[in-house]
Amino acid sequence: MFCSRLILLGFFCLLLIVNVFSKSTALASGQAPIIAVASNMRLTIEKIGQSFQKETGLSVRFSFGSSGNLTRQIFQGAPFEMFLSADEDYVFRLAEAGKTIDRGKIYAYGRIVAFTPTNSPLKTADFPHGYQSIFGTNLSNRYAIANPELAPYGRAAKQALIHTGLWETMKPYLIFGENISQTAQFSLSGSALGGIIAYSQALTPQFAASGRYKLIPTEFHQPLGQRMALVNGASATTMEFYKYLEREPALEIFRSNGYALVRVGAQH
């Protein structure tokens, strides 16, 4: 029994050493630090990353996924130095567990839209009331939202469907994307008649040329306050990027990609 415990303790110590060593080796070799980013922010944060590199000469790398999955990876020791979540709760969980420097800051508010491709029998103008007849008659119809258990945008979509009285009708027809990016592809590819996606996605040239969207009123769901935080051990480069997200070049990119902003530095 004693030997088993000793072996187990040694194994965990080895994992800790490997994790610390991998971070220090990456920095020593000049690799850019990795930032965990919610999928809805993909195109926006890539633009900001390019602007950051152009202005400062520094670079960062991004790893995208649902906020829930990224949070789990941080808990498991993934070498992320910063987390841009699609909501606040995941950051608060990490902060309470001592994984982040503090509780971070809200950097933007997201919006959701009902999107339909041009060849869909659904019409965005009919959302929500015209959807009852479409989804009450044909069991082969499908509609895409992100997984409410993993993705804040999926949770907001579920809340909107409940608010409009559509949830029970549409539940048998829903397909769930692991994150909002996969949901958007379901909505565009023909796998579904449409879906609830991020406003920022609907504004991209690909979606603008292939379908129509309707903004879902913010009172239909809880606010999508997107919070960022530095993970313990964040490098100087990552700290500079954190500050850069509060500067006007980054704020303008947020605005132009459909995000509402709060007062710079607001803690909320």
DOTIRO-778407 format. One record per residue (C-alpha): residue in one letter; x, y, z. Coordinates in pm, 1 decimal, decimal comma, always signed. Layout:
REM DOTIRO-778407
+------+----------+----------+----------+
! type !       xx !       yy !       zz !
+------+----------+----------+----------+
!    A !        X !        Y !        Z !
...
+------+----------+----------+----------+
REM end
This chain:
REM DOTIRO-778407
+------+----------+----------+----------+
! type !       xx !       yy !       zz !
+------+----------+----------+----------+
!    M !     +0,0 !     +0,0 !     +0,0 !
!    F !   +282,6 !   +236,8 !    +97,3 !
!    C !   +468,0 !   +163,0 !   -226,3 !
!    S !   +154,6 !   +223,9 !   -433,9 !
!    R !   +100,8 !   +561,9 !   -270,2 !
!    L !   +465,7 !   +650,1 !   -320,8 !
!    I !   +445,6 !   +560,1 !   -691,0 !
!    L !   +125,1 !   +762,0 !   -731,7 !
!    L !   +281,0 !  +1063,2 !   -558,3 !
!    G !   +584,8 !  +1036,9 !   -780,9 !
!    F !   +364,6 !  +1023,2 !  -1090,3 !
!    F !   +180,0 !  +1343,3 !   -996,8 !
!    C !   +507,0 !  +1519,9 !   -918,5 !
!    L !   +638,3 !  +1416,7 !  -1259,5 !
!    L !   +326,4 !  +1557,2 !  -1429,4 !
!    L !   +374,8 !  +1887,9 !  -1247,7 !
!    I !   +740,4 !  +1906,2 !  -1347,9 !
!    V !   +656,8 !  +1827,6 !  -1712,3 !
!    N !   +388,6 !  +2098,0 !  -1719,0 !
!    V !   +620,7 !  +2363,0 !  -1574,9 !
!    F !   +906,5 !  +2249,4 !  -1798,1 !
!    S !   +690,5 !  +2262,3 !  -2112,6 !
!    K !   +590,5 !  +2622,3 !  -2038,5 !
!    S !   +946,2 !  +2733,1 !  -1966,1 !
!    T !  +1081,7 !  +2547,0 !  -2269,1 !
!    A !   +825,9 !  +2712,2 !  -2496,9 !
!    L !   +926,5 !  +3055,5 !  -2370,9 !
!    A !  +1296,4 !  +2977,2 !  -2394,6 !
!    S !  +1258,9 !  +2855,6 !  -2751,7 !
!    G !  +1079,1 !  +3172,3 !  -2853,5 !
!    Q !   +739,1 !  +3013,8 !  -2909,1 !
!    A !   +449,7 !  +3254,9 !  -2876,5 !
!    P !   +229,1 !  +3203,6 !  -2570,5 !
!    I !   -105,2 !  +3028,6 !  -2618,4 !
!    I !   -434,2 !  +3198,3 !  -2535,1 !
!    A !   -759,3 !  +3003,1 !  -2492,9 !
!    V !  -1044,3 !  +3171,9 !  -2680,9 !
!    A !  -1416,2 !  +3093,5 !  -2706,0 !
!    S !  -1509,0 !  +2989,6 !  -3060,9 !
!    N !  -1741,4 !  +3283,1 !  -3126,4 !
!    M !  -1439,6 !  +3515,1 !  -3105,5 !
!    R !  -1228,8 !  +3333,8 !  -3366,0 !
!    L !  -1229,7 !  +3581,0 !  -3655,7 !
!    T !  -1236,3 !  +3883,8 !  -3426,8 !
!    I !   -944,9 !  +3779,5 !  -3207,4 !
!    E !   -736,7 !  +3676,6 !  -3509,0 !
!    K !   -774,2 !  +4029,4 !  -3646,2 !
!    I !   -677,8 !  +4173,7 !  -3308,8 !
!    G !   -379,2 !  +3938,9 !  -3290,3 !
!    Q !   -255,8 !  +4065,2 !  -3626,2 !
!    S !   -299,8 !  +4425,8 !  -3515,6 !
!    F !   -116,8 !  +4351,9 !  -3189,5 !
!    Q !   +177,9 !  +4197,5 !  -3372,4 !
!    K !   +195,2 !  +4484,9 !  -3619,0 !
!    E !   +200,3 !  +4747,0 !  -3343,1 !
!    T !   +420,5 !  +4575,6 !  -3085,9 !
!    G !   +626,1 !  +4317,3 !  -3273,7 !
!    L !   +497,0 !  +4057,0 !  -3026,5 !
!    S !   +287,8 !  +3756,0 !  -3119,6 !
!    V !    +48,9 !  +3519,3 !  -2945,9 !
!    R !   -115,8 !  +3194,2 !  -3051,3 !
!    F !   -480,4 !  +3098,9 !  -3006,8 !
!    S !   -655,9 !  +2776,3 !  -2915,2 !
!    F !  -1031,7 !  +2778,7 !  -2986,1 !
!    G !  -1315,8 !  +2577,8 !  -2836,7 !
!    S !  -1629,1 !  +2598,5 !  -2628,8 !
!    S !  -1583,4 !  +2789,8 !  -2304,7 !
!    G !  -1672,5 !  +2476,8 !  -2108,0 !
!    N !  -1412,6 !  +2258,7 !  -2277,9 !
!    L !  -1142,6 !  +2525,2 !  -2251,2 !
!    T !  -1215,9 !  +2565,6 !  -1880,7 !
!    R !  -1180,3 !  +2190,8 !  -1832,4 !
!    Q !   -846,3 !  +2197,4 !  -2015,1 !
!    I !   -717,4 !  +2478,3 !  -1792,5 !
!    F !   -817,5 !  +2279,2 !  -1483,8 !
!    Q !   -624,4 !  +1984,8 !  -1629,4 !
!    G !   -309,1 !  +2192,3 !  -1672,2 !
!    A !   -320,4 !  +2293,2 !  -2039,4 !
!    P !    -43,6 !  +2548,4 !  -2110,9 !
!    F !   -276,8 !  +2844,5 !  -2169,0 !
!    E !   -166,3 !  +3181,2 !  -2034,9 !
!    M !   -493,9 !  +3369,0 !  -2078,8 !
!    F !   -860,6 !  +3280,6 !  -2121,2 !
!    L !  -1120,0 !  +3473,2 !  -2322,7 !
!    S !  -1449,8 !  +3315,1 !  -2224,7 !
!    A !  -1788,8 !  +3363,6 !  -2387,9 !
!    D !  -1938,4 !  +3422,7 !  -2045,4 !
!    E !  -1840,8 !  +3507,0 !  -1689,5 !
!    D !  -1917,5 !  +3192,0 !  -1491,8 !
!    Y !  -1632,8 !  +2985,0 !  -1632,8 !
!    V !  -1378,6 !  +3252,7 !  -1544,4 !
!    F !  -1525,1 !  +3281,3 !  -1194,3 !
!    R !  -1487,2 !  +2904,3 !  -1145,6 !
!    L !  -1121,5 !  +2921,6 !  -1242,8 !
!    A !  -1062,8 !  +3222,5 !  -1019,0 !
!    E !  -1225,8 !  +3050,8 !   -720,5 !
!    A !   -999,2 !  +2750,7 !   -777,7 !
!    G !   -691,0 !  +2973,9 !   -785,2 !
!    K !   -614,6 !  +2907,6 !  -1152,0 !
!    T !   -621,8 !  +3273,4 !  -1262,2 !
!    I !   -452,3 !  +3585,8 !  -1131,5 !
!    D !   -788,9 !  +3743,6 !  -1047,6 !
!    R !  -1152,7 !  +3746,8 !  -1162,1 !
!    G !  -1058,2 !  +3931,8 !  -1478,5 !
!    K !  -1265,8 !  +4184,3 !  -1672,5 !
!    I !  -1557,6 !  +4190,0 !  -1912,4 !
!    Y !  -1417,4 !  +4275,1 !  -2253,9 !
!    A !  -1735,4 !  +4265,9 !  -2466,1 !
!    Y !  -2101,5 !  +4171,3 !  -2481,1 !
!    G !  -2213,9 !  +3924,3 !  -2747,8 !
!    R !  -2540,5 !  +3899,1 !  -2941,6 !
!    I !  -2718,8 !  +3604,8 !  -3099,9 !
!    V !  -2913,3 !  +3589,6 !  -3425,2 !
!    A !  -3151,7 !  +3351,8 !  -3600,3 !
!    F !  -2974,5 !  +3261,0 !  -3925,1 !
!    T !  -3115,1 !  +3081,8 !  -4230,8 !
!    P !  -2933,5 !  +2997,5 !  -4555,9 !
!    T !  -3090,2 !  +3130,0 !  -4874,4 !
!    N !  -3225,0 !  +2789,2 !  -4984,9 !
!    S !  -3399,9 !  +2716,1 !  -4654,8 !
!    P !  -3780,3 !  +2705,4 !  -4627,0 !
!    L !  -3737,1 !  +2898,8 !  -4304,2 !
!    K !  -3750,0 !  +3276,4 !  -4322,2 !
!    T !  -3563,4 !  +3478,9 !  -4065,0 !
!    A !  -3841,3 !  +3736,6 !  -4068,5 !
!    D !  -4077,7 !  +3465,5 !  -3937,0 !
!    F !  -3875,9 !  +3406,6 !  -3619,8 !
!    P !  -4010,8 !  +3312,3 !  -3374,7 !
!    H !  -4382,9 !  +3267,3 !  -3442,3 !
!    G !  -4363,0 !  +3129,4 !  -3796,4 !
!    Y !  -4137,1 !  +2845,2 !  -3685,6 !
!    Q !  -4411,7 !  +2652,5 !  -3507,2 !
!    S !  -4565,3 !  +2517,3 !  -3828,5 !
!    I !  -4232,5 !  +2422,9 !  -3990,6 !
!    F !  -4109,9 !  +2217,4 !  -3696,6 !
!    G !  -4443,2 !  +2074,2 !  -3594,2 !
!    T !  -4499,3 !  +1873,6 !  -3912,1 !
!    N !  -4177,8 !  +1722,8 !  -4054,3 !
!    L !  -3957,2 !  +1510,2 !  -3831,5 !
!    S !  -3670,4 !  +1528,6 !  -4080,7 !
!    N !  -3625,2 !  +1901,3 !  -4024,3 !
!    R !  -3329,1 !  +2005,4 !  -3813,0 !
!    Y !  -3227,1 !  +2328,1 !  -3640,7 !
!    A !  -2884,3 !  +2401,5 !  -3495,9 !
!    I !  -2781,6 !  +2555,7 !  -3166,6 !
!    A !  -2462,3 !  +2518,4 !  -2966,4 !
!    N !  -2463,8 !  +2272,5 !  -2678,1 !
!    P !  -2618,3 !  +2464,1 !  -2384,7 !
!    E !  -2414,0 !  +2257,4 !  -2139,0 !
!    L !  -2080,7 !  +2364,7 !  -2289,0 !
!    A !  -2130,1 !  +2685,2 !  -2486,1 !
!    P !  -2266,7 !  +3012,0 !  -2343,9 !
!    Y !  -2409,9 !  +3099,1 !  -2685,6 !
!    G !  -2596,4 !  +2768,6 !  -2678,4 !
!    R !  -2731,4 !  +2850,4 !  -2335,0 !
!    A !  -2850,4 !  +3188,9 !  -2462,3 !
!    A !  -3013,4 !  +3018,0 !  -2762,9 !
!    K !  -3199,9 !  +2778,6 !  -2533,4 !
!    Q !  -3315,0 !  +3068,7 !  -2316,1 !
!    A !  -3440,5 !  +3253,4 !  -2625,1 !
!    L !  -3634,0 !  +2948,6 !  -2744,9 !
!    I !  -3789,2 !  +2906,7 !  -2400,6 !
!    H !  -3877,7 !  +3276,7 !  -2389,3 !
!    T !  -4055,6 !  +3257,0 !  -2725,0 !
!    G !  -4237,2 !  +2934,6 !  -2638,8 !
!    L !  -4052,2 !  +2735,6 !  -2906,2 !
!    W !  -3833,7 !  +2514,7 !  -2688,3 !
!    E !  -4071,7 !  +2222,6 !  -2637,4 !
!    T !  -4181,2 !  +2227,6 !  -3002,7 !
!    M !  -3828,9 !  +2241,5 !  -3143,5 !
!    K !  -3642,9 !  +2022,4 !  -2895,0 !
!    P !  -3687,7 !  +1700,4 !  -3102,2 !
!    Y !  -3549,6 !  +1878,3 !  -3409,7 !
!    L !  -3238,3 !  +2032,0 !  -3256,2 !
!    I !  -2882,5 !  +1933,6 !  -3341,8 !
!    F !  -2614,0 !  +2059,1 !  -3107,3 !
!    G !  -2277,1 !  +2193,0 !  -3209,9 !
!    E !  -1991,4 !  +2136,2 !  -2967,2 !
!    N !  -1926,0 !  +2508,0 !  -2995,7 !
!    I !  -2072,6 !  +2804,8 !  -3180,7 !
!    S !  -1835,6 !  +2763,1 !  -3478,2 !
!    Q !  -1956,4 !  +2408,7 !  -3543,3 !
!    T !  -2315,1 !  +2529,4 !  -3499,2 !
!    A !  -2261,4 !  +2796,8 !  -3761,7 !
!    Q !  -2133,0 !  +2535,5 !  -4006,6 !
!    F !  -2438,1 !  +2317,3 !  -3942,3 !
!    S !  -2655,2 !  +2620,1 !  -4019,4 !
!    L !  -2472,5 !  +2697,4 !  -4342,2 !
!    S !  -2394,3 !  +2352,7 !  -4481,6 !
!    G !  -2745,2 !  +2215,5 !  -4519,8 !
!    S !  -2721,8 !  +1989,6 !  -4214,9 !
!    A !  -2997,7 !  +2207,5 !  -4067,8 !
!    L !  -3261,9 !  +2448,3 !  -4195,3 !
!    G !  -3093,1 !  +2720,3 !  -3994,8 !
!    G !  -2969,4 !  +2794,3 !  -3648,2 !
!    I !  -2899,7 !  +3041,6 !  -3373,9 !
!    I !  -2544,6 !  +3167,9 !  -3412,7 !
!    A !  -2330,5 !  +3459,3 !  -3297,9 !
!    Y !  -2397,0 !  +3800,9 !  -3448,1 !
!    S !  -2024,7 !  +3830,1 !  -3519,7 !
!    Q !  -2044,6 !  +3519,7 !  -3740,1 !
!    A !  -2348,2 !  +3645,0 !  -3931,9 !
!    L !  -2154,2 !  +3960,3 !  -4024,0 !
!    T !  -1873,5 !  +3771,8 !  -4198,2 !
!    P !  -1866,7 !  +3777,0 !  -4581,8 !
!    Q !  -1925,6 !  +3400,2 !  -4600,3 !
!    F !  -2251,2 !  +3415,4 !  -4405,7 !
!    A !  -2365,3 !  +3750,2 !  -4545,0 !
!    A !  -2344,3 !  +3607,1 !  -4898,3 !
!    S !  -2517,6 !  +3280,8 !  -4812,3 !
!    G !  -2815,8 !  +3367,8 !  -4597,6 !
!    R !  -3008,4 !  +3610,8 !  -4382,0 !
!    Y !  -3018,5 !  +3678,4 !  -4011,1 !
!    K !  -3243,4 !  +3842,0 !  -3754,4 !
!    L !  -3108,9 !  +3982,7 !  -3429,4 !
!    I !  -3266,4 !  +3818,7 !  -3126,9 !
!    P !  -3365,8 !  +4079,7 !  -2865,6 !
!    T !  -3134,3 !  +4086,0 !  -2566,0 !
!    E !  -3429,1 !  +4057,0 !  -2327,3 !
!    F !  -3489,1 !  +3703,9 !  -2460,0 !
!    H !  -3181,2 !  +3572,2 !  -2278,8 !
!    Q !  -2932,5 !  +3649,5 !  -2005,0 !
!    P !  -2656,9 !  +3894,5 !  -2105,7 !
!    L !  -2361,5 !  +3741,2 !  -2287,5 !
!    G !  -2096,6 !  +3923,8 !  -2089,3 !
!    Q !  -1764,3 !  +3788,5 !  -2214,9 !
!    R !  -1489,9 !  +3788,0 !  -1952,9 !
!    M !  -1114,9 !  +3752,4 !  -1985,8 !
!    A !   -854,6 !  +3660,8 !  -1725,4 !
!    L !   -483,4 !  +3591,1 !  -1703,3 !
!    V !   -388,0 !  +3238,8 !  -1602,5 !
!    N !   -128,8 !  +3204,1 !  -1327,5 !
!    G !   +223,5 !  +3229,5 !  -1464,7 !
!    A !   +125,9 !  +3441,9 !  -1764,8 !
!    S !   +424,7 !  +3584,9 !  -1950,7 !
!    A !   +499,0 !  +3952,1 !  -2013,3 !
!    T !   +385,0 !  +3913,5 !  -2375,1 !
!    T !    +46,8 !  +3780,2 !  -2265,3 !
!    M !     +9,0 !  +4062,2 !  -2014,0 !
!    E !    +74,2 !  +4311,1 !  -2293,1 !
!    F !   -192,4 !  +4144,1 !  -2505,8 !
!    Y !   -436,5 !  +4161,1 !  -2214,3 !
!    K !   -378,0 !  +4536,6 !  -2193,0 !
!    Y !   -401,4 !  +4570,7 !  -2570,6 !
!    L !   -758,4 !  +4439,5 !  -2567,3 !
!    E !   -855,2 !  +4755,6 !  -2376,7 !
!    R !   -696,8 !  +4989,6 !  -2628,1 !
!    E !   -880,3 !  +5163,5 !  -2911,5 !
!    P !   -742,2 !  +4955,6 !  -3203,0 !
!    A !   -879,1 !  +4639,5 !  -3040,7 !
!    L !  -1202,5 !  +4807,4 !  -2930,2 !
!    E !  -1271,8 !  +4920,4 !  -3285,6 !
!    I !  -1228,9 !  +4563,4 !  -3410,7 !
!    F !  -1472,0 !  +4441,7 !  -3143,9 !
!    R !  -1727,7 !  +4704,0 !  -3247,6 !
!    S !  -1696,2 !  +4634,8 !  -3619,4 !
!    N !  -1752,4 !  +4263,7 !  -3555,4 !
!    G !  -2084,1 !  +4306,9 !  -3378,9 !
!    Y !  -1982,8 !  +4323,2 !  -3013,4 !
!    A !  -2114,0 !  +4576,7 !  -2765,4 !
!    L !  -1854,8 !  +4729,4 !  -2535,5 !
!    V !  -1844,6 !  +4830,0 !  -2172,4 !
!    R !  -1643,6 !  +5103,4 !  -2007,9 !
!    V !  -1274,1 !  +5022,0 !  -2043,0 !
!    G !  -1148,7 !  +4849,1 !  -1730,6 !
!    A !  -1497,3 !  +4778,2 !  -1595,0 !
!    Q !  -1479,3 !  +4499,8 !  -1339,0 !
!    H !  -1854,2 !  +4423,1 !  -1299,3 !
+------+----------+----------+----------+
REM end
